[in-house]
């Protein structure tokens, strides 16, 4: 195969490859010794010739004349067998012919069905020009056997090298075992190439690798056909030799998939020319920094693509160039690009550098730029771009929109939207626009690292934003699916204490709309207890959540119950169930005709006064409340509490469940009952409350 060559085109500092031609696979193996008759002016001059041919058809070797003596010797500089043709170039080394200029001989020929070879030759002996014919008179090339049928072939099982397997067009799937393969594999038909780690992400847990090593003399893989998949390899040392990439794709190739590889120590990791629907996914790109034969490097680069998707890869340690460099000589060179869900870290320059893209989505990427670097840079002739759900933190610039001057007056960008990204902790700016072609870049609904929004052009304390960016409204939390409600309103929470108590905690508090305040506690003075807040809340400590308005409340306190007073317990002795009251008890001194309140003489409840003098039997159809009840634990007489719960529920003060446990629900029902009956709502069932219950 002819050596692969390339040219480097430099335009305004942007570099690109010009695609070489890749020769056909050889039909013959010419390795061996020959006698060749070189005819010049009708006379044959016999030469010895020794050839060595590799799996790609490349030739090395030497020869000399006269045959058997080799006074005049020559060495092959380059050569190849392609199909049924052979050609090589050699220089003479014998003193007599090593004249100035150096004598160089060029040989071209064909291989006949029997393996004999013949053709023409020419040289520049003594600065002149000689030419003639040649033919082999001894030795024959060997026909390479027809390939095995396939469709699944193995290396090294069926073939010693990857190239030999690829040369068999019937091998549609090639499984390559773990090992090191120092090859430049020319992939010229649709084929699936599986390494030992097929299906395992480049940064996943992997077994021993199938390593394709370009030895810094060319590309480990060169793709010139549609429908090629490379899955599960380590690809390294792709530089120099004309194709300065680990995986090189010819312009216009379609439907290629580069999956689950480790791509490292190359000039360009992938030269990703794509004619339509190409996928680069789940690869690890690590330190593709070699200089190669041109200038610059990148983990992924191309100057012409259609339908290229770069998804779920990890990029790290690109210190010489960009992890992703989409370069172009003019606008519209990249159509419908998707760069999504990749991670970038420990790289020195712009992590994604974009030129000449029309129709692009950059989403879900996590980028940690160097402290003086940029996350994503749209630097000229980019149009119809969506940038969303990216997390870019810790660098100098999160997202940059600029016209870097590569394309003159037509280099401006257009229709770029930057929404729902996290642009926190970027020192120079989270989002910057210096492109005069975009007067008001859409940068709404981003998270700037602070609910107050961006600064200093913006009003907040988050990452900076430049002029010519529309940043309002913004996200007020790091949830990229959250509400885009900045600038957010603020509210004041004020807590005060009524008589006989105090407040601990912060008051007043300023909180953002929808946020929560901090806890405050109402603390009663000695001999008093907390009752409720002025808005009827009984929470203590109290934390207001999802604040939507100013709040100003005061804590209410009440004196603790004591014997014979207020809501406290009296000295009533409960009757036995079925006891006849009234006739045996009689009027209670100090109650007069009252059946409410307490005796002015004894302090006893008046509930059992005159209304029971008719001998009503209590306990059979009603209940007489006699105990001081309050919230537990400890839980007091559960029978009396259960009766209390029944009474309150029947009276419209729901105290369910009826479980005999005096808890918060029962206490709240008691408070509502007390307030409805003109009592202090303190939640204690003492003499005054029992009097109403026992009417």
C-alpha positions in Angstrom: 0.0 0.0 0.0 1.3 3.5 -0.8 2.3 5.5 2.2 -0.5 7.7 3.4 0.2 11.4 2.9 -1.5 14.5 4.0 -1.4 18.3 3.6 -2.1 20.8 6.3 -4.2 23.8 5.4 -3.8 26.8 7.7 -6.5 29.5 7.6 -6.4 32.3 10.3 -4.8 30.0 12.7 -7.3 27.1 12.1 -5.9 23.9 10.8 -7.4 21.0 8.9 -6.4 17.8 7.1 -6.7 17.3 3.4 -7.8 13.7 2.8 -5.3 11.2 1.2 -6.2 8.3 -1.0 -5.9 4.8 0.5 -4.9 2.0 -1.8 -6.5 -1.4 -2.4 -5.5 -4.5 -0.5 -2.8 -6.6 -2.2 -3.7 -9.8 -4.0 -0.1 -11.1 -3.9 2.6 -11.7 -1.3 5.9 -10.8 -3.0 8.2 -11.6 0.0 11.1 -13.6 -1.4 14.3 -13.6 -3.6 14.3 -12.9 -7.3 16.5 -12.5 -10.3 15.4 -9.5 -12.5 16.4 -8.7 -16.0 16.6 -4.9 -16.4 16.6 -4.2 -20.2 18.3 -1.0 -21.4 18.7 -0.2 -25.0 18.1 -3.8 -26.0 20.5 -5.4 -23.5 19.4 -7.3 -20.3 21.3 -6.5 -17.1 20.6 -9.2 -14.5 19.9 -8.0 -10.9 19.3 -9.8 -7.7 16.2 -8.5 -5.8 15.0 -9.3 -2.3 11.6 -8.1 -1.1 9.7 -8.1 2.2 6.0 -7.3 2.2 3.9 -6.5 5.3 0.1 -7.1 5.8 -0.7 -3.8 4.3 1.3 -4.4 1.2 4.2 -2.1 2.1 7.6 -3.1 0.7 11.1 -3.0 2.0 14.1 -4.7 0.4 17.3 -4.3 -1.7 19.1 -5.5 -4.8 22.2 -5.3 -6.9 24.0 -6.1 -10.2 25.4 -8.1 -11.7 23.3 -11.0 -10.3 25.4 -13.1 -7.9 28.2 -10.4 -7.5 26.2 -7.2 -6.6 28.9 -4.7 -7.4 26.2 -2.0 -7.8 23.7 -2.2 -4.9 20.5 -0.4 -4.2 18.0 -0.2 -1.3 14.2 0.3 -1.5 13.1 3.6 0.0 9.4 3.1 -0.3 7.1 0.7 -2.2 3.9 -1.2 -2.1 1.8 -4.0 -3.6 -1.8 -3.0 -4.4 -4.1 -5.4 -6.0 -2.0 -6.9 -8.9 0.4 -4.0 -9.2 3.9 -3.4 -7.7 5.9 -0.3 -7.5 8.9 0.9 -5.5 11.6 3.6 -5.4 15.2 2.8 -4.6 18.6 4.5 -4.4 22.0 3.2 -5.3 24.5 2.7 -2.6 27.6 1.5 -4.5 30.4 4.1 -4.8 30.4 4.0 -8.6 26.7 4.8 -8.8 26.3 6.9 -5.6 27.1 10.0 -7.7 25.8 13.5 -7.3 22.9 13.8 -7.7 22.1 10.5 -5.9 20.9 7.9 -8.4 17.3 7.0 -7.7 15.5 4.2 -9.6 11.7 4.0 -9.9 10.1 0.6 -10.7 6.5 -0.1 -11.7 5.0 -3.4 -12.8 2.2 -5.9 -12.8 2.0 -9.4 -11.3 0.9 -12.1 -13.8 -1.3 -15.0 -12.8 1.7 -17.3 -12.3 3.4 -14.9 -10.0 6.0 -13.5 -12.5 6.4 -9.8 -12.5 7.3 -7.3 -15.3 7.1 -3.6 -16.0 9.1 -0.5 -16.6 11.9 1.3 -14.8 13.7 4.7 -14.9 16.5 6.4 -13.1 18.4 9.7 -13.1 21.9 8.4 -13.4 24.6 11.1 -13.6 21.8 13.7 -13.7 20.3 12.3 -16.9 17.4 10.2 -17.6 17.4 6.4 -18.4 14.5 4.1 -18.8 13.7 0.5 -19.9 11.7 -2.6 -19.1 12.2 -5.4 -16.5 10.9 -8.9 -15.9 11.6 -11.5 -13.3 13.5 -14.5 -14.6 13.7 -16.4 -11.2 11.3 -16.4 -8.3 7.5 -15.9 -8.1 5.0 -13.9 -6.0 2.5 -16.0 -4.1 -1.2 -15.5 -4.5 -2.8 -14.5 -1.2 -5.5 -17.1 -0.4 -9.1 -16.2 -0.7 -10.5 -14.8 2.6 -12.5 -17.0 4.9 -16.2 -16.6 4.5 -16.9 -14.7 7.7 -19.1 -13.0 8.8 -17.4 -13.1 12.2 -13.6 -13.2 12.2 -11.1 -13.2 15.0 -7.7 -11.7 15.6 -5.3 -13.4 16.1 -7.4 -16.6 15.6 -8.4 -16.3 12.0 -5.9 -13.6 11.1 -2.5 -12.5 12.5 -3.3 -8.8 12.2 -6.3 -6.5 12.3 -5.5 -5.3 8.8 -5.5 -8.8 7.3 -9.0 -9.4 8.8 -10.3 -6.0 7.5 -8.9 -6.9 4.1 -11.5 -9.7 4.0 -14.7 -7.9 3.0 -16.6 -11.0 4.1 -15.6 -10.2 7.7 -18.4 -8.0 8.8 -17.6 -8.4 12.5 -14.0 -8.7 13.7 -13.3 -9.6 17.3 -9.8 -8.6 18.4 -8.4 -10.2 21.5 -6.4 -8.4 24.2 -2.9 -7.6 23.2 -0.8 -4.9 21.5 -1.2 -4.4 17.7 1.3 -2.0 16.2 -0.7 -1.2 13.1 -2.1 1.4 10.8 -5.5 -0.2 10.0 -7.1 1.1 6.8 -10.8 0.4 7.1 -12.3 0.6 3.6 -15.5 -1.3 4.0 -18.4 -1.4 6.4 -17.3 -3.5 9.4 -17.8 -3.8 13.2 -14.4 -3.9 15.0 -14.7 -5.1 18.6 -11.9 -4.9 21.1 -11.7 -6.9 24.4 -13.7 -4.2 26.2 -16.6 -4.0 23.7 -19.6 -2.5 25.5 -17.6 -1.2 28.5 -17.3 2.6 28.8 -13.8 4.0 28.5 -13.9 5.1 32.1 -15.6 1.9 33.3 -14.2 -1.2 34.9 -12.3 -2.9 32.1 -10.4 -6.1 31.4 -7.0 -6.4 29.6 -7.0 -4.1 26.6 -6.8 -4.6 22.8 -4.3 -1.8 22.2 -3.8 -0.4 18.7 -0.6 1.5 18.7 0.3 3.9 15.8 3.9 4.1 17.1 3.8 7.8 16.3 4.1 7.0 12.6 0.5 7.4 11.5 -3.1 6.8 12.5 -3.9 3.5 14.3 -7.3 3.5 12.4 -8.1 5.3 9.1 -11.7 5.1 8.1 -12.6 5.6 4.4 -16.0 3.7 4.3 -19.5 4.2 5.6 -20.9 2.1 8.4 -17.8 1.5 10.5 -17.9 0.7 14.2 -14.9 0.8 16.5 -15.8 -0.5 20.0 -13.8 -1.4 23.1 -10.1 -0.6 22.2 -7.3 1.5 23.5 -6.1 3.7 20.7 -2.8 5.4 21.2 0.3 7.1 19.6 -1.5 8.4 16.5 0.7 11.2 15.2 3.1 12.0 12.4 3.1 9.8 9.3 0.6 12.1 7.5 -2.5 11.2 9.6 -2.1 12.8 13.0 -4.9 11.1 14.8 -5.8 8.0 16.8 -8.9 7.5 14.6 -9.0 9.3 11.3 -12.2 9.6 9.3 -12.3 10.7 5.7 -14.5 13.6 4.8 -18.0 12.5 3.9 -18.0 9.1 5.6 -21.3 8.3 7.2 -22.9 6.1 9.9 -19.7 5.6 11.9 -19.8 4.8 15.6 -16.8 5.2 17.9 -17.8 3.6 21.2 -16.3 2.6 24.6 -12.7 3.3 23.7 -9.7 4.7 25.6 -8.2 7.3 23.3 -4.9 8.6 24.6 -1.5 10.0 23.7 -2.4 11.1 20.2 -2.2 14.4 18.4 -5.9 14.4 17.6 -7.8 11.7 19.4 -10.4 11.5 16.6 -10.4 13.4 13.4 -14.2 13.2 13.1 -15.2 14.2 9.6 -18.8 13.1 9.2 -21.0 13.0 6.1 -24.1 12.1 8.2 -25.2 10.4 11.4 -21.9 9.7 13.3 -21.8 8.8 17.0 -18.9 9.3 19.4 -20.0 7.9 22.7 -18.8 6.5 26.1 -15.1 7.0 25.3 -12.4 8.2 27.7 -10.1 10.8 26.1 -7.0 11.3 28.1 -4.1 13.6 27.3 -4.1 13.9 23.5 -1.4 16.4 23.4 1.2 15.3 20.9 2.3 17.9 18.3 2.2 15.6 15.3 3.2 17.0 11.9 1.0 20.1 12.2 0.2 22.7 14.8 -2.2 22.2 17.7 -4.1 19.2 19.0 -7.5 18.1 20.3 -9.3 15.1 21.6 -12.0 15.5 19.0 -11.7 17.7 16.0 -13.2 18.1 12.5 -13.7 20.8 9.9 -16.8 19.4 8.2 -19.6 17.4 9.8 -23.3 16.7 9.3 -25.2 14.9 12.1 -22.3 14.4 14.5 -23.2 13.4 18.1 -20.7 13.5 20.9 -22.4 12.0 23.9 -21.4 10.7 27.4 -17.6 10.8 27.0 -15.0 11.8 29.6 -12.3 14.3 28.6 -9.3 15.0 30.8 -5.7 16.2 30.7 -5.8 18.0 27.4 -3.1 20.6 28.2 -1.9 21.4 24.6 -5.2 21.9 22.8 -9.0 21.7 23.2 -10.9 18.6 24.3 -13.4 19.4 21.5 -12.5 21.7 18.6 -15.0 22.2 15.8 -13.0 24.2 13.4 -14.1 25.6 10.0 -12.9 27.6 7.1 -16.3 29.3 6.7 -19.8 29.3 8.1 -22.1 26.3 7.8 -19.3 23.7 7.8 -21.0 21.8 10.7 -24.7 21.0 10.5 -26.8 19.7 13.4 -24.2 19.0 16.0 -25.1 17.5 19.4 -22.6 17.6 22.3 -24.4 16.2 25.4 -23.8 14.6 28.8 -20.0 14.7 28.6 -17.7 15.5 31.5 -14.6 17.7 31.2 -11.8 18.3 33.7 -8.1 19.0 34.1 -7.7 20.6 30.7 -5.9 23.9 30.1 -7.9 25.6 27.3 -11.4 26.1 26.2 -13.1 22.8 26.8 -15.5 23.1 23.8 -14.4 25.5 21.0 -17.0 26.0 18.3 -16.8 27.6 14.9 -19.0 27.4 11.8 -21.9 25.4 13.4 -25.4 25.8 12.0 -27.9 24.0 14.2 -26.3 22.8 17.4 -27.4 21.5 20.9 -25.0 21.6 23.8 -26.7 20.1 26.8 -26.1 18.3 30.0 -22.3 18.6 30.0 -20.4 19.0 33.3 -17.4 21.2 32.8 -14.7 22.2 35.3 -12.4 24.5 33.4 -9.0 25.5 34.5 -8.9 28.6 36.6 -8.0 30.8 33.6 -9.9 28.8 30.9 -13.4 28.8 29.4 -16.1 26.1 29.5 -17.7 26.6 26.0 -16.7 29.2 23.5 -18.8 30.1 20.5 -16.2 32.1 18.5 -17.6 32.8 15.1 -20.2 31.9 12.4 -22.3 29.9 14.8 -26.1 30.0 14.3 -29.2 28.4 15.8 -27.5 27.1 18.9 -29.2 25.8 22.1 -27.2 25.7 25.3 -29.0 24.2 28.2 -28.7 22.0 31.4 -24.8 22.4 31.5 -23.0 22.7 34.8 -19.9 24.9 34.4 -18.1 25.9 37.5 -14.7 26.9 38.7 -13.1 28.5 35.6 -12.6 32.0 34.4 -15.4 32.0 31.9 -18.4 29.7 31.8 -19.9 30.4 28.3 -18.3 32.9 25.9 -20.0 34.3 22.8 -17.6 36.2 20.6 -16.5 36.9 17.0 -12.9 36.0 17.1 -12.3 37.5 13.7 -11.6 34.3 11.7 -14.2 35.1 9.0 -14.1 38.8 8.5 -17.3 40.8 8.4 -19.4 37.6 8.1 -18.1 36.0 11.3 -20.8 37.1 13.7 -23.0 34.6 15.5 -26.8 34.5 15.6 -29.7 33.0 17.4 -27.9 31.5 20.4 -29.9 30.8 23.5 -28.3 30.0 26.9 -31.0 28.8 29.3 -31.2 26.6 32.5 -27.5 26.2 33.0 -25.5 26.3 36.2 -23.0 29.1 35.9 -21.9 29.4 39.5 -18.3 30.2 40.6 -16.9 31.5 37.3 -14.5 34.3 38.2 -14.5 36.5 35.1 -18.1 35.8 34.1 -20.6 33.0 34.0 -21.9 34.2 30.6 -20.2 36.8 28.4 -21.1 38.3 25.1 -18.7 40.5 23.1 -20.2 39.7 19.7 -21.5 42.9 18.1 -23.9 40.9 16.0 -25.9 39.9 19.1 -27.0 42.9 21.0 -29.0 41.1 23.7 -28.0 37.5 24.1 -30.8 35.3 25.6 -29.3 34.3 28.9 -32.5 33.9 30.9 -33.3 31.2 33.5 -29.8 30.3 34.5 -28.5 29.6 38.0 -25.7 32.0 38.9 -24.8 30.6 42.3 -27.0 32.9 44.3 -30.8 33.4 44.5 -30.2 37.1 44.1 -28.9 36.6 40.5 -25.7 37.6 38.7 -23.5 40.6 39.2 -22.0 43.1 38.8 -24.0 44.1 35.8 -26.8 42.2 37.4 -28.2 42.9 40.8 -27.0 39.9 42.7 -24.0 38.3 44.3 -23.7 35.3 41.9 -21.2 34.8 39.0 -20.7 37.9 36.9 -22.5 38.6 33.7 -21.4 41.0 30.9 -23.3 43.7 29.2 -25.4 42.7 26.1 -26.9 39.7 27.9 -30.6 39.4 28.9 -30.2 37.6 32.2 -33.7 38.3 33.8 -35.4 36.2 34.9 -33.1 33.6 36.5 -33.3 30.4 38.5 -33.3 30.9 42.3 -31.8 27.5 43.2 -29.4 25.0 41.7 -32.3 22.8 40.5 -32.1 23.3 36.7 -35.7 22.1 36.4 -36.8 24.5 39.1 -38.9 27.7 38.8 -37.4 30.6 36.8 -38.6 33.2 39.3 -35.8 35.6 39.9 -35.6 38.4 40.8 -37.2 36.9 43.9 -39.4 38.9 46.4 -38.3 39.0 50.0 -40.5 39.0 53.1 -40.1 39.8 56.8 -40.9 37.4 59.6 -41.5 39.2 62.9 -42.0 37.3 66.2 -42.9 39.0 69.5 -43.9 37.8 72.9 -47.0 38.8 74.8 -47.2 39.3 78.5 -45.4 36.7 80.7 -43.0 35.3 78.2 -40.2 35.9 75.7 -38.9 34.8 72.3 -35.6 32.9 71.5 -34.3 32.8 67.9 -34.0 35.5 65.3 -36.6 38.2 64.9 -37.1 39.8 62.6 -36.0 37.6 59.7 -35.7 38.4 56.0 -36.3 35.4 53.7 -36.8 34.9 49.9 -40.2 34.1 48.5 -40.8 30.4 48.8 -37.9 29.9 51.3 -38.1 29.0 54.9 -37.3 31.0 58.0 -35.3 29.8 61.0 -36.8 28.4 64.1 -38.1 30.6 67.0 -39.3 29.4 70.4 -41.8 31.0 72.7 -40.5 30.8 76.3 -43.0 31.3 79.2 -42.0 33.0 82.4 -42.1 31.0 85.6 -45.6 30.1 86.6 -46.9 30.5 83.0 -47.1 28.3 79.9 -47.3 28.9 76.2 -50.8 28.8 74.7 -50.6 29.7 71.1 -49.5 32.3 68.5 -51.8 35.2 67.5 -52.5 33.4 64.2 -53.7 30.3 66.3 -50.7 28.2 65.5 -49.6 26.1 68.4 -46.2 25.1 66.9 -43.4 25.7 69.4 -40.6 25.9 68.2 -42.0 27.5 65.1 -40.5 27.4 61.6 -42.4 29.1 58.8 -41.9 27.4 55.4 -42.7 28.3 51.8 -43.0 32.0 52.8 -45.3 33.9 50.4 -46.0 37.1 52.5 -44.8 39.1 55.5 -45.6 37.4 58.8 -46.0 39.2 62.2 -47.2 37.1 65.1 -47.2 37.3 68.9 -46.9 34.5 71.4 -49.7 34.1 74.0 -49.0 32.8 77.5 -51.3 31.8 80.4 -50.8 31.1 84.1 -50.3 27.5 85.1 -53.4 25.9 86.8 -53.7 25.7 90.6 -56.1 24.1 93.1 -59.5 25.7 92.9 -58.5 28.2 90.3 -59.0 28.9 86.6 -58.8 25.8 84.6 -57.1 23.8 87.4 -58.5 20.9 89.4 -61.0 21.3 92.2 -61.8 18.9 95.0 -64.8 17.1 93.4 -65.0 13.4 94.1 -66.3 11.4 91.1 -69.6 9.6 91.8 -70.0 5.9 91.4 -71.6 4.9 88.0 -75.4 5.0 88.5 -75.2 7.2 91.7 -78.3 9.3 92.2 -77.3 12.9 92.6 -79.3 15.8 94.0 -81.4 14.2 96.7 -78.4 12.7 98.5 -76.0 15.6 97.7 -78.5 18.5 98.0 -77.7 22.1 97.3 -74.0 23.0 97.3 -73.3 25.9 99.6 -72.0 29.0 97.7 -73.7 27.9 94.3 -77.1 29.2 94.9 -79.1 28.2 91.8 -76.1 28.2 89.5 -75.0 25.0 87.7 -72.0 26.7 86.3 -68.8 28.0 87.9 -67.7 27.2 91.4 -69.0 27.6 94.9 -68.0 30.9 96.5 -67.9 29.1 99.8 -66.1 25.9 99.1 -64.7 26.3 95.6 -66.4 23.2 94.4 -68.0 22.9 91.0 -71.7 24.0 90.8 -72.3 21.5 88.0 -74.1 19.1 90.4 -76.2 21.7 92.1 -80.0 22.0 91.9 -80.5 20.7 88.3 -79.8 17.2 89.7 -82.1 17.5 92.7 -84.7 15.5 90.8 -82.6 12.4 91.2 -81.2 12.1 87.7 -79.1 9.0 87.3 -75.6 10.0 85.9 -73.3 7.5 84.2 -76.1 5.4 82.7 -76.9 7.9 79.9 -74.3 10.7 80.5 -70.8 11.1 82.0 -69.7 13.3 84.9 -66.2 14.7 84.3 -64.2 15.0 87.5 -60.5 14.9 86.7 -57.9 17.5 85.8 -56.9 16.5 82.2 -54.1 17.8 80.0 -51.8 16.8 77.1 -49.5 13.8 77.7 -47.3 12.0 78.0 -47.8 10.8 80.7 -51.3 9.9 79.6 -53.9 10.2 82.4 -57.1 8.3 83.0 -57.8 7.0 79.5 -61.5 6.2 80.3 -62.2 9.9 81.1 -60.1 11.1 78.2 -62.1 8.8 75.8 -65.4 10.2 77.2 -64.0 13.7 76.7 -63.1 12.9 73.0 -66.6 11.5 72.5 -68.3 14.6 74.0 -66.1 17.0 72.0 -66.6 15.2 68.7 -70.4 15.0 69.2 -70.4 18.8 70.0 -68.7 19.6 66.7 -65.1 19.8 68.0 -63.5 16.8 66.2 -61.2 15.0 68.6 -60.9 11.7 66.7 -59.5 9.1 67.0 -61.3 8.1 70.2 -58.3 6.4 71.7 -58.2 7.7 75.3 -54.9 9.5 74.7 -54.8 13.3 75.4 -52.6 14.4 72.5 -52.3 17.5 70.2 -55.6 16.8 68.4 -57.5 16.5 71.7 -55.8 19.6 73.1 -56.7 21.6 69.9 -60.3 20.4 70.2 -60.4 21.5 73.9 -59.1 24.9 73.0 -61.7 25.4 70.4 -64.4 24.3 72.9 -63.1 26.6 75.5 -63.1 29.6 73.2 -66.6 28.8 71.9 -67.8 28.8 75.5 -66.2 32.0 76.6 -63.3 30.4 78.4 -59.5 31.0 78.1 -58.3 28.6 75.4 -55.5 27.0 77.3 -56.1 23.4 76.5 -56.3 22.3 80.2 -59.5 20.6 81.4 -59.9 22.2 84.9 -62.9 23.1 87.1 -64.2 25.9 84.8 -64.0 23.7 81.7 -65.5 20.7 83.5 -68.4 22.9 84.7 -69.4 23.6 81.1 -68.8 20.0 80.1 -71.1 18.8 83.0 -74.0 21.1 82.3 
